[in-house]
């Protein structure tokens, strides 16, 4: 069975969904429907929301959730590469294309990024244009900029603490 629940967060309303013990979706609005899903707050969805809140407060750098994103083999390779981008860092679409062994596929990487069903948990916000410009994000560029700024700020805070 598939379940979903809608929450108000620091970045607006989000919809979280789970199926068979895995988080399958994170949407940035409550206007989407999750086909065949029942509105119910499960323990896993509640845990995902807790971890998301900790992340948004700068208290969490990594998520510990079972994720299952449905997509093509190519999309799966792209999403796996996104999971390997460290907190507070970014990569360009071209860099991701090279990482997955297809250096000419930057545009296809962008399309796979756009189809990421579990934003933030699979950190597509960490992918930017080759010139460093923020481009495209399902939650809007304002949220993408907020997430990147949050991560950079927390990385700088950690560096300052280490240097003292």
Secondary structure, 3 states (H helix, E strand, C coil): CEEEEEEEECCEEEEEEEECCEEEEEECCCCCCCCCEEECCCHHHHHHHHHHHHHHCCCCCCCCCCECCCCCHHHHHHHHHHHCCCCCCCEEHHHHHHHCCCCCCHHHHHHHHHCCCEECCECHHHEECCCCCCCCCCCCHHHHHHHHHHHHHHHHHHHHHHHC
